[in-house]
Amino acid sequence: EKLLPQIEKWLSSDHCYTVRFGILCLMRYFLDERFDLSLAEKAARTDTSEYYVRMAVAWYFATALYKQYDAILPFISENRLDVKVHNKAIQKAIESNRISLEQKTALKLLKRKE
């Protein structure tokens, strides 16, 4: 939890790789027992104009889908992510062996047109 203030600084950085690192820290340390929906909100609000940040956010949400499916699904079903991040997160989740076939089928129906 001492890491959270630093992650917030990283997420507001002007450097794409610093922001990416912040997202990856959220993914690594805050999707299991320390999961907090407000941190997923921060990840969703991250500026994804940079390709590598966009991919990190998509990876975060794909991982979050298999670790916290019910809590994270509204980000997908309510179109709360940038369309490219949204579709990449679904693609990564569908490619995962950790998502059930039923979940994969439901996620496929949520893909958006770019």
TAKA-V873486 format. One record per pair of residues at least 4 apart in sequence whose ideal C-beta (glycine too) atoms are under 8 Angstrom apart, sorted by sequence separation. I is the first residue (numbers start at 0). GAP is how many residues later the second one is. D is the distance in whole Angstrom. If there is no record, write none. Layout:
I;GAP;D / I;GAP;D
//
This chain:
1;4;8 / 2;4;6 / 3;4;6 / 4;4;7 / 5;4;6 / 6;4;6 / 7;4;7 / 8;4;7 / 14;4;7 / 15;4;6 / 16;4;6 / 17;4;7 / 18;4;7 / 19;4;6 / 20;4;6 / 21;4;7 / 22;4;6 / 23;4;6 / 24;4;6 / 25;4;5 / 26;4;6 / 29;4;5 / 30;4;6 / 34;4;8 / 35;4;8 / 36;4;7 / 37;4;7 / 38;4;7 / 39;4;6 / 40;4;6 / 41;4;7 / 48;4;8 / 49;4;7 / 50;4;6 / 51;4;6 / 52;4;6 / 53;4;6 / 54;4;6 / 55;4;6 / 56;4;7 / 57;4;6 / 58;4;6 / 59;4;6 / 60;4;6 / 61;4;7 / 62;4;6 / 63;4;5 / 64;4;6 / 67;4;5 / 68;4;6 / 71;4;7 / 72;4;6 / 73;4;5 / 75;4;8 / 78;4;8 / 80;4;4 / 81;4;7 / 82;4;6 / 83;4;6 / 84;4;6 / 85;4;7 / 86;4;6 / 87;4;6 / 88;4;6 / 89;4;6 / 90;4;6 / 91;4;7 / 98;4;5 / 99;4;7 / 100;4;6 / 101;4;7 / 102;4;6 / 103;4;6 / 104;4;7 / 105;4;7 / 106;4;8 / 12;5;4 / 24;5;8 / 25;5;8 / 28;5;6 / 29;5;6 / 47;5;5 / 48;5;8 / 74;5;5 / 75;5;7 / 80;5;4 / 93;5;7 / 98;5;5 / 12;6;5 / 29;6;6 / 46;6;7 / 47;6;4 / 73;6;7 / 74;6;6 / 92;6;5 / 11;7;8 / 45;7;6 / 63;7;8 / 64;7;5 / 78;7;7 / 9;8;5 / 10;8;6 / 63;8;4 / 64;8;7 / 80;8;7 / 98;8;7 / 9;9;6 / 12;9;7 / 29;9;5 / 47;9;6 / 75;10;6 / 92;10;8 / 93;10;5 / 9;11;6 / 10;11;4 / 45;11;6 / 60;11;6 / 64;11;7 / 92;11;7 / 9;12;3 / 10;12;7 / 8;13;8 / 25;13;6 / 43;13;8 / 75;13;7 / 93;13;6 / 7;14;8 / 42;14;6 / 60;14;6 / 75;14;7 / 92;14;6 / 93;14;6 / 6;15;5 / 9;15;7 / 60;15;7 / 25;16;7 / 25;17;6 / 42;17;5 / 43;17;8 / 89;17;5 / 6;18;5 / 42;18;7 / 89;18;7 / 6;19;6 / 22;20;6 / 60;20;7 / 89;20;6 / 39;21;8 / 89;21;6 / 2;22;6 / 22;23;6 / 39;24;6 / 56;24;7 / 60;24;7 / 64;24;7 / 86;24;6 / 56;25;8 / 85;25;8 / 86;25;6 / 2;26;6 / 57;26;8 / 61;26;8 / 85;26;6 / 18;27;6 / 57;27;5 / 61;27;5 / 65;27;7 / 86;27;7 / 18;28;7 / 39;28;8 / 53;28;7 / 56;28;5 / 60;28;4 / 61;28;8 / 64;28;5 / 26;29;8 / 59;29;8 / 61;29;8 / 82;29;5 / 19;30;8 / 22;30;7 / 53;30;6 / 57;30;4 / 58;30;8 / 61;30;3 / 65;30;6 / 68;30;8 / 82;30;8 / 83;30;7 / 10;31;6 / 18;31;7 / 39;31;7 / 43;31;6 / 53;31;5 / 57;31;4 / 61;31;4 / 75;31;7 / 82;31;5 / 19;32;5 / 23;32;6 / 26;32;7 / 30;32;6 / 34;32;7 / 39;32;6 / 56;32;8 / 60;32;8 / 65;32;4 / 0;33;7 / 19;33;5 / 22;33;4 / 26;33;5 / 30;33;6 / 34;33;5 / 54;33;7 / 57;33;8 / 58;33;6 / 65;33;5 / 76;33;6 / 78;33;7 / 7;34;7 / 15;34;4 / 18;34;5 / 22;34;6 / 25;34;6 / 36;34;6 / 47;34;5 / 53;34;7 / 57;34;6 / 61;34;7 / 64;34;6 / 68;34;6 / 75;34;5 / 10;35;6 / 16;35;7 / 19;35;8 / 23;35;8 / 31;35;6 / 39;35;7 / 15;36;5 / 19;36;4 / 22;36;8 / 23;36;8 / 26;36;5 / 30;36;5 / 34;36;7 / 43;36;6 / 47;36;7 / 15;37;5 / 18;37;8 / 22;37;5 / 26;37;8 / 30;37;6 / 43;37;6 / 47;37;5 / 64;38;7 / 64;42;7
//
